[in-house]
Amino acid sequence: MTKTYTVTQAAAVLGVTRGLVLRWIHAKRIRAARVGSQWTIRPTDLERFRRIPRSVGCPPGYRHKRR
């Protein structure tokens, strides 16, 4: 059986929140499969996402200060 990451594990690897990983999955920036009620991410897909250069703007996981 191939090792896969849960959303929580992927968030820990990427250093971001679980919600942000879910947003990236729904935006199709990270390839993931739904198994029952849980999303799973293959290590190759997570590594591919990590290699993509980030666009100009806020770094992943950055939260704006509320006024």
C-alpha positions as CSV (number, residue, x, y, z in Angstrom):
1,M,0.0,0.0,0.0
2,T,1.3,3.4,-0.9
3,K,1.9,6.0,1.8
4,T,-0.4,9.0,1.6
5,Y,-0.8,12.1,3.7
6,T,-3.9,13.4,5.4
7,V,-4.7,17.1,5.1
8,T,-3.4,17.6,8.7
9,Q,-0.1,15.8,7.9
10,A,0.3,17.8,4.6
11,A,-0.3,21.0,6.5
12,A,2.5,20.1,9.0
13,V,4.9,19.2,6.2
14,L,4.2,22.5,4.4
15,G,4.1,24.6,7.6
16,V,0.6,26.0,7.0
17,T,-2.9,25.5,8.4
18,R,-5.2,22.7,7.6
19,G,-7.7,25.1,6.2
20,L,-5.2,26.5,3.8
21,V,-4.4,23.0,2.5
22,L,-8.1,22.4,2.0
23,R,-8.4,25.7,0.1
24,W,-5.5,24.6,-2.2
25,I,-7.2,21.3,-2.8
26,H,-10.5,22.9,-3.7
27,A,-8.7,25.3,-6.0
28,K,-7.0,22.3,-7.6
29,R,-3.5,23.6,-6.7
30,I,-2.8,20.3,-4.8
31,R,-3.9,17.0,-6.3
32,A,-5.8,15.0,-3.8
33,A,-8.3,12.1,-3.7
34,R,-11.3,11.8,-1.4
35,V,-11.4,8.4,0.4
36,G,-14.7,8.3,2.3
37,S,-14.9,11.6,4.2
38,Q,-11.1,12.2,4.2
39,W,-8.8,13.8,1.7
40,T,-5.5,11.9,0.9
41,I,-2.5,13.3,-0.9
42,R,0.2,11.2,-2.5
43,P,3.8,12.1,-1.5
44,T,4.6,12.8,-5.2
45,D,1.8,15.3,-5.5
46,L,2.8,17.0,-2.3
47,E,6.5,17.2,-3.5
48,R,5.3,18.6,-6.9
49,F,3.3,21.3,-5.1
50,R,6.4,22.2,-2.9
51,R,8.5,22.8,-6.0
52,I,6.1,25.3,-7.6
53,P,7.4,28.8,-7.2
54,R,5.1,31.0,-5.2
55,S,3.5,34.0,-6.8
56,V,4.3,37.5,-5.6
57,G,2.2,38.3,-2.5
58,C,1.8,36.9,0.9
59,P,3.7,33.8,1.9
60,P,1.7,30.6,2.4
61,G,-0.2,30.6,5.7
62,Y,0.2,34.4,6.2
63,R,-2.6,36.0,8.1
64,H,-3.5,39.7,7.7
65,K,-3.8,41.6,10.9
66,R,-7.4,42.6,11.7
67,R,-8.1,46.3,12.2
